[in-house]
Amino acid sequence: MADQEQAEIRLTVARLRQEHEDFDAAINAMIQIGCDALRIQRMKKKKLVIKDRLSKLEDQIIPDIIA
């Protein structure tokens, strides 16, 4: 993998981590103020999609090493 491509992936990973943390904070705030469960569930689903994308990108950066 080229250095440029790896740097772009690392930048995307950093952005997704921040977005994941933002969703976490928003969900906690929604729970505290008592939002309806459906809105909270939708936010959790979006957060999970971000986590899945994050995992796939991290797997591209760190290759599996067979021992």
PDB file of N, CA, C, O and CB in Angstrom:
ATOM      1  N   MET A   1       0.852  -1.174   0.000  1.00  0.00           N
ATOM      2  CA  MET A   1       0.000   0.000   0.000  1.00  0.00           C
ATOM      3  C   MET A   1       0.896   1.235   0.000  1.00  0.00           C
ATOM      4  O   MET A   1       1.865   1.310   0.755  1.00  0.00           O
ATOM      5  CB  MET A   1      -0.969  -0.001   1.226  1.00  0.00           C
ATOM      6  N   ALA A   2       0.568   2.183  -0.840  1.00  0.00           N
ATOM      7  CA  ALA A   2       1.360   3.403  -0.948  1.00  0.00           C
ATOM      8  C   ALA A   2       1.197   4.265   0.303  1.00  0.00           C
ATOM      9  O   ALA A   2       0.170   4.227   0.981  1.00  0.00           O
ATOM     10  CB  ALA A   2       0.954   4.197  -2.199  1.00  0.00           C
ATOM     11  N   ASP A   3       2.238   5.039   0.587  1.00  0.00           N
ATOM     12  CA  ASP A   3       2.202   5.901   1.772  1.00  0.00           C
ATOM     13  C   ASP A   3       1.058   6.905   1.706  1.00  0.00           C
ATOM     14  O   ASP A   3       0.414   7.190   2.716  1.00  0.00           O
ATOM     15  CB  ASP A   3       3.526   6.638   1.928  1.00  0.00           C
ATOM     16  N   GLN A   4       0.809   7.440   0.513  1.00  0.00           N
ATOM     17  CA  GLN A   4      -0.271   8.421   0.328  1.00  0.00           C
ATOM     18  C   GLN A   4      -1.625   7.786   0.642  1.00  0.00           C
ATOM     19  O   GLN A   4      -2.458   8.377   1.329  1.00  0.00           O
ATOM     20  CB  GLN A   4      -0.264   8.978  -1.120  1.00  0.00           C
ATOM     21  N   GLU A   5      -1.826   6.595   0.136  1.00  0.00           N
ATOM     22  CA  GLU A   5      -3.091   5.897   0.357  1.00  0.00           C
ATOM     23  C   GLU A   5      -3.271   5.556   1.840  1.00  0.00           C
ATOM     24  O   GLU A   5      -4.367   5.689   2.384  1.00  0.00           O
ATOM     25  CB  GLU A   5      -3.155   4.615  -0.497  1.00  0.00           C
ATOM     26  N   GLN A   6      -2.207   5.124   2.477  1.00  0.00           N
ATOM     27  CA  GLN A   6      -2.275   4.793   3.902  1.00  0.00           C
ATOM     28  C   GLN A   6      -2.542   6.046   4.744  1.00  0.00           C
ATOM     29  O   GLN A   6      -3.271   5.986   5.734  1.00  0.00           O
ATOM     30  CB  GLN A   6      -0.967   4.115   4.358  1.00  0.00           C
ATOM     31  N   ALA A   7      -1.959   7.165   4.353  1.00  0.00           N
ATOM     32  CA  ALA A   7      -2.197   8.418   5.076  1.00  0.00           C
ATOM     33  C   ALA A   7      -3.655   8.849   4.947  1.00  0.00           C
ATOM     34  O   ALA A   7      -4.243   9.345   5.908  1.00  0.00           O
ATOM     35  CB  ALA A   7      -1.269   9.527   4.551  1.00  0.00           C
ATOM     36  N   GLU A   8      -4.235   8.663   3.776  1.00  0.00           N
ATOM     37  CA  GLU A   8      -5.650   9.009   3.576  1.00  0.00           C
ATOM     38  C   GLU A   8      -6.549   8.122   4.429  1.00  0.00           C
ATOM     39  O   GLU A   8      -7.532   8.586   5.008  1.00  0.00           O
ATOM     40  CB  GLU A   8      -6.035   8.877   2.088  1.00  0.00           C
ATOM     41  N   ILE A   9      -6.201   6.845   4.499  1.00  0.00           N
ATOM     42  CA  ILE A   9      -7.001   5.925   5.316  1.00  0.00           C
ATOM     43  C   ILE A   9      -6.890   6.303   6.783  1.00  0.00           C
ATOM     44  O   ILE A   9      -7.887   6.289   7.505  1.00  0.00           O
ATOM     45  CB  ILE A   9      -6.549   4.461   5.103  1.00  0.00           C
ATOM     46  N   ARG A  10      -5.686   6.642   7.231  1.00  0.00           N
ATOM     47  CA  ARG A  10      -5.504   7.051   8.636  1.00  0.00           C
ATOM     48  C   ARG A  10      -6.298   8.318   8.950  1.00  0.00           C
ATOM     49  O   ARG A  10      -6.846   8.451  10.045  1.00  0.00           O
ATOM     50  CB  ARG A  10      -4.010   7.283   8.939  1.00  0.00           C
ATOM     51  N   LEU A  11      -6.361   9.235   8.010  1.00  0.00           N
ATOM     52  CA  LEU A  11      -7.139  10.459   8.198  1.00  0.00           C
ATOM     53  C   LEU A  11      -8.631  10.131   8.307  1.00  0.00           C
ATOM     54  O   LEU A  11      -9.337  10.681   9.152  1.00  0.00           O
ATOM     55  CB  LEU A  11      -6.887  11.446   7.033  1.00  0.00           C
ATOM     56  N   THR A  12      -9.090   9.244   7.455  1.00  0.00           N
ATOM     57  CA  THR A  12     -10.488   8.828   7.505  1.00  0.00           C
ATOM     58  C   THR A  12     -10.797   8.116   8.818  1.00  0.00           C
ATOM     59  O   THR A  12     -11.864   8.318   9.397  1.00  0.00           O
ATOM     60  CB  THR A  12     -10.817   7.917   6.320  1.00  0.00           C
ATOM     61  N   VAL A  13      -9.872   7.287   9.287  1.00  0.00           N
ATOM     62  CA  VAL A  13     -10.048   6.587  10.559  1.00  0.00           C
ATOM     63  C   VAL A  13     -10.172   7.596  11.706  1.00  0.00           C
ATOM     64  O   VAL A  13     -11.029   7.447  12.576  1.00  0.00           O
ATOM     65  CB  VAL A  13      -8.865   5.618  10.815  1.00  0.00           C
ATOM     66  N   ALA A  14      -9.331   8.599  11.705  1.00  0.00           N
ATOM     67  CA  ALA A  14      -9.387   9.619  12.761  1.00  0.00           C
ATOM     68  C   ALA A  14     -10.725  10.359  12.731  1.00  0.00           C
ATOM     69  O   ALA A  14     -11.312  10.632  13.778  1.00  0.00           O
ATOM     70  CB  ALA A  14      -8.223  10.622  12.605  1.00  0.00           C
ATOM     71  N   ARG A  15     -11.201  10.680  11.531  1.00  0.00           N
ATOM     72  CA  ARG A  15     -12.485  11.376  11.400  1.00  0.00           C
ATOM     73  C   ARG A  15     -13.629  10.495  11.886  1.00  0.00           C
ATOM     74  O   ARG A  15     -14.533  10.969  12.575  1.00  0.00           O
ATOM     75  CB  ARG A  15     -12.726  11.797   9.940  1.00  0.00           C
ATOM     76  N   LEU A  16     -13.589   9.209  11.526  1.00  0.00           N
ATOM     77  CA  LEU A  16     -14.643   8.291  11.954  1.00  0.00           C
ATOM     78  C   LEU A  16     -14.624   8.056  13.461  1.00  0.00           C
ATOM     79  O   LEU A  16     -15.679   7.917  14.080  1.00  0.00           O
ATOM     80  CB  LEU A  16     -14.504   6.965  11.228  1.00  0.00           C
ATOM     81  N   ARG A  17     -13.440   8.011  14.051  1.00  0.00           N
ATOM     82  CA  ARG A  17     -13.358   7.865  15.521  1.00  0.00           C
ATOM     83  C   ARG A  17     -14.019   9.052  16.210  1.00  0.00           C
ATOM     84  O   ARG A  17     -14.751   8.883  17.185  1.00  0.00           O
ATOM     85  CB  ARG A  17     -11.879   7.740  15.983  1.00  0.00           C
ATOM     86  N   GLN A  18     -13.757  10.250  15.700  1.00  0.00           N
ATOM     87  CA  GLN A  18     -14.364  11.445  16.281  1.00  0.00           C
ATOM     88  C   GLN A  18     -15.881  11.414  16.114  1.00  0.00           C
ATOM     89  O   GLN A  18     -16.624  11.755  17.034  1.00  0.00           O
ATOM     90  CB  GLN A  18     -13.783  12.714  15.635  1.00  0.00           C
ATOM     91  N   GLU A  19     -16.327  11.004  14.939  1.00  0.00           N
ATOM     92  CA  GLU A  19     -17.764  10.918  14.685  1.00  0.00           C
ATOM     93  C   GLU A  19     -18.412   9.881  15.610  1.00  0.00           C
ATOM     94  O   GLU A  19     -19.520  10.095  16.103  1.00  0.00           O
ATOM     95  CB  GLU A  19     -18.030  10.560  13.205  1.00  0.00           C
ATOM     96  N   HIS A  20     -17.727   8.771  15.841  1.00  0.00           N
ATOM     97  CA  HIS A  20     -18.225   7.721  16.728  1.00  0.00           C
ATOM     98  C   HIS A  20     -18.360   8.260  18.158  1.00  0.00           C
ATOM     99  O   HIS A  20     -19.355   7.996  18.833  1.00  0.00           O
ATOM    100  CB  HIS A  20     -17.282   6.489  16.699  1.00  0.00           C
ATOM    101  N   GLU A  21     -17.358   9.011  18.610  1.00  0.00           N
ATOM    102  CA  GLU A  21     -17.415   9.612  19.948  1.00  0.00           C
ATOM    103  C   GLU A  21     -18.546  10.632  20.043  1.00  0.00           C
ATOM    104  O   GLU A  21     -19.216  10.723  21.071  1.00  0.00           O
ATOM    105  CB  GLU A  21     -16.073  10.281  20.295  1.00  0.00           C
ATOM    106  N   ASP A  22     -18.759  11.395  18.980  1.00  0.00           N
ATOM    107  CA  ASP A  22     -19.840  12.375  18.965  1.00  0.00           C
ATOM    108  C   ASP A  22     -21.203  11.689  19.081  1.00  0.00           C
ATOM    109  O   ASP A  22     -22.078  12.150  19.814  1.00  0.00           O
ATOM    110  CB  ASP A  22     -19.777  13.217  17.683  1.00  0.00           C
ATOM    111  N   PHE A  23     -21.374  10.585  18.351  1.00  0.00           N
ATOM    112  CA  PHE A  23     -22.625   9.843  18.445  1.00  0.00           C
ATOM    113  C   PHE A  23     -22.812   9.298  19.858  1.00  0.00           C
ATOM    114  O   PHE A  23     -23.924   9.316  20.386  1.00  0.00           O
ATOM    115  CB  PHE A  23     -22.654   8.697  17.419  1.00  0.00           C
ATOM    116  N   ASP A  24     -21.745   8.818  20.467  1.00  0.00           N
ATOM    117  CA  ASP A  24     -21.823   8.289  21.820  1.00  0.00           C
ATOM    118  C   ASP A  24     -22.284   9.366  22.797  1.00  0.00           C
ATOM    119  O   ASP A  24     -23.152   9.123  23.635  1.00  0.00           O
ATOM    120  CB  ASP A  24     -20.467   7.725  22.252  1.00  0.00           C
ATOM    121  N   ALA A  25     -21.704  10.543  22.683  1.00  0.00           N
ATOM    122  CA  ALA A  25     -22.095  11.647  23.559  1.00  0.00           C
ATOM    123  C   ALA A  25     -23.550  12.054  23.318  1.00  0.00           C
ATOM    124  O   ALA A  25     -24.290  12.327  24.263  1.00  0.00           O
ATOM    125  CB  ALA A  25     -21.168  12.852  23.345  1.00  0.00           C
ATOM    126  N   ALA A  26     -23.947  12.090  22.063  1.00  0.00           N
ATOM    127  CA  ALA A  26     -25.323  12.468  21.730  1.00  0.00           C
ATOM    128  C   ALA A  26     -26.314  11.442  22.281  1.00  0.00           C
ATOM    129  O   ALA A  26     -27.361  11.808  22.813  1.00  0.00           O
ATOM    130  CB  ALA A  26     -25.490  12.604  20.202  1.00  0.00           C
ATOM    131  N   ILE A  27     -25.981  10.167  22.151  1.00  0.00           N
ATOM    132  CA  ILE A  27     -26.862   9.110  22.659  1.00  0.00           C
ATOM    133  C   ILE A  27     -26.993   9.210  24.173  1.00  0.00           C
ATOM    134  O   ILE A  27     -28.092   9.092  24.714  1.00  0.00           O
ATOM    135  CB  ILE A  27     -26.329   7.717  22.261  1.00  0.00           C
ATOM    136  N   ASN A  28     -25.875   9.427  24.856  1.00  0.00           N
ATOM    137  CA  ASN A  28     -25.936   9.566  26.318  1.00  0.00           C
ATOM    138  C   ASN A  28     -26.790  10.762  26.730  1.00  0.00           C
ATOM    139  O   ASN A  28     -27.549  10.682  27.696  1.00  0.00           O
ATOM    140  CB  ASN A  28     -24.524   9.712  26.900  1.00  0.00           C
ATOM    141  N   ALA A  29     -26.668  11.866  26.003  1.00  0.00           N
ATOM    142  CA  ALA A  29     -27.479  13.043  26.305  1.00  0.00           C
ATOM    143  C   ALA A  29     -28.959  12.764  26.061  1.00  0.00           C
ATOM    144  O   ALA A  29     -29.816  13.190  26.835  1.00  0.00           O
ATOM    145  CB  ALA A  29     -27.022  14.238  25.462  1.00  0.00           C
ATOM    146  N   MET A  30     -29.247  12.051  24.985  1.00  0.00           N
ATOM    147  CA  MET A  30     -30.643  11.720  24.677  1.00  0.00           C
ATOM    148  C   MET A  30     -31.242  10.823  25.753  1.00  0.00           C
ATOM    149  O   MET A  30     -32.411  10.969  26.112  1.00  0.00           O
ATOM    150  CB  MET A  30     -30.745  11.034  23.306  1.00  0.00           C
ATOM    151  N   ILE A  31     -30.445   9.901  26.262  1.00  0.00           N
ATOM    152  CA  ILE A  31     -30.924   9.010  27.317  1.00  0.00           C
ATOM    153  C   ILE A  31     -31.205   9.809  28.593  1.00  0.00           C
ATOM    154  O   ILE A  31     -32.206   9.576  29.270  1.00  0.00           O
ATOM    155  CB  ILE A  31     -29.890   7.888  27.596  1.00  0.00           C
ATOM    156  N   GLN A  32     -30.319  10.747  28.910  1.00  0.00           N
ATOM    157  CA  GLN A  32     -30.488  11.534  30.132  1.00  0.00           C
ATOM    158  C   GLN A  32     -31.711  12.439  30.087  1.00  0.00           C
ATOM    159  O   GLN A  32     -32.387  12.621  31.100  1.00  0.00           O
ATOM    160  CB  GLN A  32     -29.257  12.366  30.378  1.00  0.00           C
ATOM    161  N   ILE A  33     -32.002  13.010  28.911  1.00  0.00           N
ATOM    162  CA  ILE A  33     -33.162  13.904  28.850  1.00  0.00           C
ATOM    163  C   ILE A  33     -34.457  13.152  28.585  1.00  0.00           C
ATOM    164  O   ILE A  33     -35.540  13.733  28.654  1.00  0.00           O
ATOM    165  CB  ILE A  33     -32.957  14.952  27.776  1.00  0.00           C
ATOM    166  N   GLY A  34     -34.351  11.863  28.281  1.00  0.00           N
ATOM    167  CA  GLY A  34     -35.547  11.044  28.133  1.00  0.00           C
ATOM    168  C   GLY A  34     -36.168  11.077  26.757  1.00  0.00           C
ATOM    169  O   GLY A  34     -37.393  11.101  26.640  1.00  0.00           O
ATOM    170  N   CYS A  35     -35.363  11.079  25.712  1.00  0.00           N
ATOM    171  CA  CYS A  35     -35.892  11.008  24.347  1.00  0.00           C
ATOM    172  C   CYS A  35     -36.569   9.654  24.133  1.00  0.00           C
ATOM    173  O   CYS A  35     -36.355   8.705  24.886  1.00  0.00           O
ATOM    174  CB  CYS A  35     -34.759  11.227  23.297  1.00  0.00           C
ATOM    175  N   ASP A  36     -37.387   9.595  23.088  1.00  0.00           N
ATOM    176  CA  ASP A  36     -38.064   8.330  22.817  1.00  0.00           C
ATOM    177  C   ASP A  36     -37.076   7.260  22.369  1.00  0.00           C
ATOM    178  O   ASP A  36     -36.037   7.547  21.775  1.00  0.00           O
ATOM    179  CB  ASP A  36     -39.143   8.522  21.757  1.00  0.00           C
ATOM    180  N   ALA A  37     -37.432   6.041  22.669  1.00  0.00           N
ATOM    181  CA  ALA A  37     -36.535   4.904  22.439  1.00  0.00           C
ATOM    182  C   ALA A  37     -36.224   4.700  20.967  1.00  0.00           C
ATOM    183  O   ALA A  37     -35.133   4.242  20.628  1.00  0.00           O
ATOM    184  CB  ALA A  37     -37.142   3.640  23.007  1.00  0.00           C
ATOM    185  N   LEU A  38     -37.152   5.027  20.089  1.00  0.00           N
ATOM    186  CA  LEU A  38     -36.939   4.826  18.656  1.00  0.00           C
ATOM    187  C   LEU A  38     -35.815   5.724  18.132  1.00  0.00           C
ATOM    188  O   LEU A  38     -34.973   5.277  17.352  1.00  0.00           O
ATOM    189  CB  LEU A  38     -38.238   5.099  17.882  1.00  0.00           C
ATOM    190  N   ARG A  39     -35.802   6.976  18.555  1.00  0.00           N
ATOM    191  CA  ARG A  39     -34.730   7.891  18.120  1.00  0.00           C
ATOM    192  C   ARG A  39     -33.375   7.430  18.652  1.00  0.00           C
ATOM    193  O   ARG A  39     -32.369   7.482  17.945  1.00  0.00           O
ATOM    194  CB  ARG A  39     -35.020   9.336  18.595  1.00  0.00           C
ATOM    195  N   ILE A  40     -33.363   6.983  19.892  1.00  0.00           N
ATOM    196  CA  ILE A  40     -32.110   6.494  20.485  1.00  0.00           C
ATOM    197  C   ILE A  40     -31.634   5.257  19.735  1.00  0.00           C
ATOM    198  O   ILE A  40     -30.442   5.119  19.464  1.00  0.00           O
ATOM    199  CB  ILE A  40     -32.297   6.171  21.995  1.00  0.00           C
ATOM    200  N   GLN A  41     -32.549   4.362  19.398  1.00  0.00           N
ATOM    201  CA  GLN A  41     -32.189   3.145  18.677  1.00  0.00           C
ATOM    202  C   GLN A  41     -31.624   3.470  17.296  1.00  0.00           C
ATOM    203  O   GLN A  41     -30.678   2.821  16.850  1.00  0.00           O
ATOM    204  CB  GLN A  41     -33.407   2.227  18.544  1.00  0.00           C
ATOM    205  N   ARG A  42     -32.188   4.461  16.618  1.00  0.00           N
ATOM    206  CA  ARG A  42     -31.674   4.880  15.311  1.00  0.00           C
ATOM    207  C   ARG A  42     -30.257   5.433  15.420  1.00  0.00           C
ATOM    208  O   ARG A  42     -29.402   5.154  14.579  1.00  0.00           O
ATOM    209  CB  ARG A  42     -32.596   5.931  14.689  1.00  0.00           C
ATOM    210  N   MET A  43     -30.026   6.210  16.453  1.00  0.00           N
ATOM    211  CA  MET A  43     -28.687   6.765  16.666  1.00  0.00           C
ATOM    212  C   MET A  43     -27.681   5.651  16.951  1.00  0.00           C
ATOM    213  O   MET A  43     -26.549   5.691  16.470  1.00  0.00           O
ATOM    214  CB  MET A  43     -28.700   7.780  17.826  1.00  0.00           C
ATOM    215  N   LYS A  44     -28.097   4.670  17.725  1.00  0.00           N
ATOM    216  CA  LYS A  44     -27.205   3.547  18.033  1.00  0.00           C
ATOM    217  C   LYS A  44     -26.876   2.759  16.768  1.00  0.00           C
ATOM    218  O   LYS A  44     -25.755   2.276  16.605  1.00  0.00           O
ATOM    219  CB  LYS A  44     -27.845   2.618  19.086  1.00  0.00           C
ATOM    220  N   LYS A  45     -27.850   2.632  15.881  1.00  0.00           N
ATOM    221  CA  LYS A  45     -27.615   1.913  14.629  1.00  0.00           C
ATOM    222  C   LYS A  45     -26.608   2.671  13.759  1.00  0.00           C
ATOM    223  O   LYS A  45     -25.717   2.062  13.167  1.00  0.00           O
ATOM    224  CB  LYS A  45     -28.944   1.709  13.862  1.00  0.00           C
ATOM    225  N   LYS A  46     -26.748   3.991  13.682  1.00  0.00           N
ATOM    226  CA  LYS A  46     -25.792   4.798  12.921  1.00  0.00           C
ATOM    227  C   LYS A  46     -24.392   4.687  13.526  1.00  0.00           C
ATOM    228  O   LYS A  46     -23.399   4.618  12.803  1.00  0.00           O
ATOM    229  CB  LYS A  46     -26.241   6.275  12.883  1.00  0.00           C
ATOM    230  N   LYS A  47     -24.326   4.671  14.839  1.00  0.00           N
ATOM    231  CA  LYS A  47     -23.039   4.537  15.529  1.00  0.00           C
ATOM    232  C   LYS A  47     -22.397   3.187  15.202  1.00  0.00           C
ATOM    233  O   LYS A  47     -21.184   3.102  15.014  1.00  0.00           O
ATOM    234  CB  LYS A  47     -23.224   4.687  17.061  1.00  0.00           C
ATOM    235  N   LEU A  48     -23.206   2.147  15.135  1.00  0.00           N
ATOM    236  CA  LEU A  48     -22.697   0.816  14.805  1.00  0.00           C
ATOM    237  C   LEU A  48     -22.180   0.754  13.367  1.00  0.00           C
ATOM    238  O   LEU A  48     -21.168   0.105  13.101  1.00  0.00           O
ATOM    239  CB  LEU A  48     -23.791  -0.232  15.012  1.00  0.00           C
ATOM    240  N   VAL A  49     -22.861   1.417  12.450  1.00  0.00           N
ATOM    241  CA  VAL A  49     -22.408   1.464  11.058  1.00  0.00           C
ATOM    242  C   VAL A  49     -21.040   2.147  10.983  1.00  0.00           C
ATOM    243  O   VAL A  49     -20.159   1.702  10.248  1.00  0.00           O
ATOM    244  CB  VAL A  49     -23.442   2.211  10.163  1.00  0.00           C
ATOM    245  N   ILE A  50     -20.871   3.210  11.732  1.00  0.00           N
ATOM    246  CA  ILE A  50     -19.578   3.909  11.764  1.00  0.00           C
ATOM    247  C   ILE A  50     -18.501   2.993  12.320  1.00  0.00           C
ATOM    248  O   ILE A  50     -17.385   2.954  11.802  1.00  0.00           O
ATOM    249  CB  ILE A  50     -19.670   5.200  12.610  1.00  0.00           C
ATOM    250  N   LYS A  51     -18.831   2.257  13.374  1.00  0.00           N
ATOM    251  CA  LYS A  51     -17.849   1.348  13.970  1.00  0.00           C
ATOM    252  C   LYS A  51     -17.446   0.255  12.983  1.00  0.00           C
ATOM    253  O   LYS A  51     -16.275  -0.119  12.917  1.00  0.00           O
ATOM    254  CB  LYS A  51     -18.411   0.716  15.255  1.00  0.00           C
ATOM    255  N   ASP A  52     -18.404  -0.256  12.221  1.00  0.00           N
ATOM    256  CA  ASP A  52     -18.094  -1.280  11.220  1.00  0.00           C
ATOM    257  C   ASP A  52     -17.158  -0.731  10.144  1.00  0.00           C
ATOM    258  O   ASP A  52     -16.201  -1.399   9.754  1.00  0.00           O
ATOM    259  CB  ASP A  52     -19.386  -1.807  10.577  1.00  0.00           C
ATOM    260  N   ARG A  53     -17.432   0.478   9.667  1.00  0.00           N
ATOM    261  CA  ARG A  53     -16.555   1.106   8.675  1.00  0.00           C
ATOM    262  C   ARG A  53     -15.164   1.327   9.245  1.00  0.00           C
ATOM    263  O   ARG A  53     -14.159   1.132   8.561  1.00  0.00           O
ATOM    264  CB  ARG A  53     -17.145   2.439   8.200  1.00  0.00           C
ATOM    265  N   LEU A  54     -15.120   1.730  10.486  1.00  0.00           N
ATOM    266  CA  LEU A  54     -13.852   1.960  11.170  1.00  0.00           C
ATOM    267  C   LEU A  54     -13.037   0.673  11.258  1.00  0.00           C
ATOM    268  O   LEU A  54     -11.831   0.680  11.014  1.00  0.00           O
ATOM    269  CB  LEU A  54     -14.097   2.526  12.571  1.00  0.00           C
ATOM    270  N   SER A  55     -13.687  -0.412  11.603  1.00  0.00           N
ATOM    271  CA  SER A  55     -12.997  -1.698  11.703  1.00  0.00           C
ATOM    272  C   SER A  55     -12.430  -2.138  10.358  1.00  0.00           C
ATOM    273  O   SER A  55     -11.306  -2.635  10.291  1.00  0.00           O
ATOM    274  CB  SER A  55     -13.945  -2.763  12.240  1.00  0.00           C
ATOM    275  N   LYS A  56     -13.197  -1.960   9.296  1.00  0.00           N
ATOM    276  CA  LYS A  56     -12.727  -2.348   7.966  1.00  0.00           C
ATOM    277  C   LYS A  56     -11.507  -1.531   7.545  1.00  0.00           C
ATOM    278  O   LYS A  56     -10.555  -2.069   6.980  1.00  0.00           O
ATOM    279  CB  LYS A  56     -13.848  -2.181   6.938  1.00  0.00           C
ATOM    280  N   LEU A  57     -11.544  -0.234   7.823  1.00  0.00           N
ATOM    281  CA  LEU A  57     -10.405   0.611   7.464  1.00  0.00           C
ATOM    282  C   LEU A  57      -9.171   0.269   8.296  1.00  0.00           C
ATOM    283  O   LEU A  57      -8.055   0.256   7.777  1.00  0.00           O
ATOM    284  CB  LEU A  57     -10.764   2.087   7.646  1.00  0.00           C
ATOM    285  N   GLU A  58      -9.367  -0.005   9.572  1.00  0.00           N
ATOM    286  CA  GLU A  58      -8.236  -0.372  10.424  1.00  0.00           C
ATOM    287  C   GLU A  58      -7.620  -1.691   9.972  1.00  0.00           C
ATOM    288  O   GLU A  58      -6.407  -1.873  10.070  1.00  0.00           O
ATOM    289  CB  GLU A  58      -8.679  -0.472  11.891  1.00  0.00           C
ATOM    290  N   ASP A  59      -8.442  -2.608   9.479  1.00  0.00           N
ATOM    291  CA  ASP A  59      -7.923  -3.875   8.962  1.00  0.00           C
ATOM    292  C   ASP A  59      -7.069  -3.659   7.713  1.00  0.00           C
ATOM    293  O   ASP A  59      -6.139  -4.424   7.459  1.00  0.00           O
ATOM    294  CB  ASP A  59      -9.078  -4.833   8.649  1.00  0.00           C
ATOM    295  N   GLN A  60      -7.378  -2.629   6.937  1.00  0.00           N
ATOM    296  CA  GLN A  60      -6.574  -2.323   5.756  1.00  0.00           C
ATOM    297  C   GLN A  60      -5.196  -1.785   6.162  1.00  0.00           C
ATOM    298  O   GLN A  60      -4.195  -2.055   5.498  1.00  0.00           O
ATOM    299  CB  GLN A  60      -7.306  -1.302   4.859  1.00  0.00           C
ATOM    300  N   ILE A  61      -5.159  -1.029   7.249  1.00  0.00           N
ATOM    301  CA  ILE A  61      -3.907  -0.441   7.705  1.00  0.00           C
ATOM    302  C   ILE A  61      -3.013  -1.499   8.352  1.00  0.00           C
ATOM    303  O   ILE A  61      -1.813  -1.567   8.084  1.00  0.00           O
ATOM    304  CB  ILE A  61      -4.181   0.701   8.693  1.00  0.00           C
ATOM    305  N   ILE A  62      -3.621  -2.323   9.211  1.00  0.00           N
ATOM    306  CA  ILE A  62      -2.875  -3.329   9.949  1.00  0.00           C
ATOM    307  C   ILE A  62      -3.164  -4.693   9.337  1.00  0.00           C
ATOM    308  O   ILE A  62      -4.228  -5.258   9.594  1.00  0.00           O
ATOM    309  CB  ILE A  62      -3.241  -3.304  11.463  1.00  0.00           C
ATOM    310  N   PRO A  63      -2.265  -5.236   8.545  1.00  0.00           N
ATOM    311  CA  PRO A  63      -2.516  -6.524   7.916  1.00  0.00           C
ATOM    312  C   PRO A  63      -2.457  -7.671   8.922  1.00  0.00           C
ATOM    313  O   PRO A  63      -1.771  -7.588   9.940  1.00  0.00           O
ATOM    314  CB  PRO A  63      -1.515  -6.762   6.803  1.00  0.00           C
ATOM    315  N   ASP A  64      -3.183  -8.731   8.619  1.00  0.00           N
ATOM    316  CA  ASP A  64      -3.144  -9.922   9.473  1.00  0.00           C
ATOM    317  C   ASP A  64      -1.784 -10.592   9.327  1.00  0.00           C
ATOM    318  O   ASP A  64      -1.282 -10.767   8.217  1.00  0.00           O
ATOM    319  CB  ASP A  64      -4.291 -10.916   9.108  1.00  0.00           C
ATOM    320  N   ILE A  65      -1.201 -10.960  10.447  1.00  0.00           N
ATOM    321  CA  ILE A  65       0.088 -11.625  10.432  1.00  0.00           C
ATOM    322  C   ILE A  65      -0.127 -13.058  10.907  1.00  0.00           C
ATOM    323  O   ILE A  65      -0.595 -13.290  12.022  1.00  0.00           O
ATOM    324  CB  ILE A  65       1.134 -10.874  11.327  1.00  0.00           C
ATOM    325  N   ILE A  66       0.213 -13.998  10.064  1.00  0.00           N
ATOM    326  CA  ILE A  66       0.052 -15.401  10.416  1.00  0.00           C
ATOM    327  C   ILE A  66       1.294 -15.837  11.198  1.00  0.00           C
ATOM    328  O   ILE A  66       2.424 -15.724  10.722  1.00  0.00           O
ATOM    329  CB  ILE A  66      -0.162 -16.290   9.138  1.00  0.00           C
ATOM    330  N   ALA A  67       1.051 -16.331  12.396  1.00  0.00           N
ATOM    331  CA  ALA A  67       2.180 -16.702  13.262  1.00  0.00           C
ATOM    332  C   ALA A  67       2.776 -18.028  12.867  1.00  0.00           C
ATOM    333  O   ALA A  67       3.733 -18.485  13.493  1.00  0.00           O
ATOM    334  CB  ALA A  67       1.745 -16.757  14.710  1.00  0.00           C
TER     335      ALA A  67
END
